[in-house]
Amino acid sequence: MAVTDKFPLIGIYGGTFDPIHYGHLRVAEELLDIAGLRRMIFVPSGAPRLRAAPTASRGHRAAMVRLAIQDNNRFSLDEREINRPGISTTVQSLREYRRELGDNTALCFVLGIDAFAKINQWSEWHELFDLCHFIVVTRPGFVSIKADQNLPDEVRKALSSRCVTNVSDLESQSCGFIYTAQTSLLEISASQIRSLISAGKSIRYLLPENVAEYMKFNRLYTGNL
C-alpha cells in the first residue's frame, strides 16, 4: 500500500448479545458515520473468559443478532466465536481476522469505556494493539479517556502514545491507536431486558420486534413478553 493510501476501516463489535438490543444497534449505526467505517461485524462470544456464562444458548444469541441486523447491508454476523469450542478470547479472533484480511485493512474493535478500563485483564492484552485499533464508546459529556480516574495505571500507560482524535489517524495505519467516540445515550441493557421478561413486563421498544418475537416463540429468559 502506498504511503498516501488510506486503510479501509472495518468495525468489530464483540459481546454476548444476550439479547441484542437497540443500544447495541444504535452505537453500531452511529459509528459507521462517526468513524467512517466501511462495515460493522457483530461477533457474539461463545464462552466469555471474564464474565458469567450467557443465559441464552450460542445458537439463540447468533439467531437474534441475525434477525436484528438483517435489514442493514453494512452490518454482518460472524459466528466464529459461537462455533469455537471452549473459552472465547478476543486476541484469538483478531489474529484470525488479521490473517484473513491482511495488513492493508484497519480493524477497529468497538467497546465501551467500562470494558476498556479492564482491558489489562484480557488474555495477551498487549498484543491486541498490534492487531487492531480500539474505538472506545463514551457518552455525551465525557471529557477525556486520559483523565478517567477508573483506569488502572498500566492501562493509562498504554494510552500515553496511542490516543488519537482524528479518524484520519485510524486510516493511516492498520492498528495501534485508541479513538474515543461519543454516541447517543440509550439507557438500555441486556440485563434490564432479562429482568423485565422474568417479571412479566413489557420489553417493547427496547429491541427489534422480530427479536422480541423470536424470544417469545423460543421462551427465552422465562416469562411473558
HELIX and SHEET records of a PDB file:
HELIX    1   1 TYR A   22  ILE A   34  1                                  13    
HELIX    2   2 ARG A   58  ILE A   69  1                                  12    
HELIX    3   3 ARG A   80  ASN A   83  1                                   4    
HELIX    4   4 THR A   90  LEU A  101  1                                  12    
HELIX    5   5 ILE A  113  PHE A  116  1                                   4    
HELIX    6   6 ILE A  119  GLN A  121  5                                   3    
HELIX    7   7 TRP A  125  LEU A  128  1                                   4    
HELIX    8   8 ILE A  145  ALA A  147  5                                   3    
HELIX    9   9 ASP A  153  LEU A  159  1                                   7    
HELIX   10  10 VAL A  167  LEU A  170  1                                   4    
HELIX   11  11 ALA A  190  SER A  198  1                                   9    
HELIX   12  12 GLU A  209  PHE A  217  1                                   9    
SHEET    1   A 7 PHE A  75  LEU A  77  0                                        
SHEET    2   A 7 ARG A  39  PRO A  44  1                                        
SHEET    3   A 7 LEU A   9  GLY A  15  1                                        
SHEET    4   A 7 ALA A 106  GLY A 112  1                                        
SHEET    5   A 7 HIS A 133  THR A 138  1                                        
SHEET    6   A 7 ILE A 178  GLN A 182  1                                        
SHEET    7   A 7 CYS A 163  VAL A 164  1                                        
END                                                                             
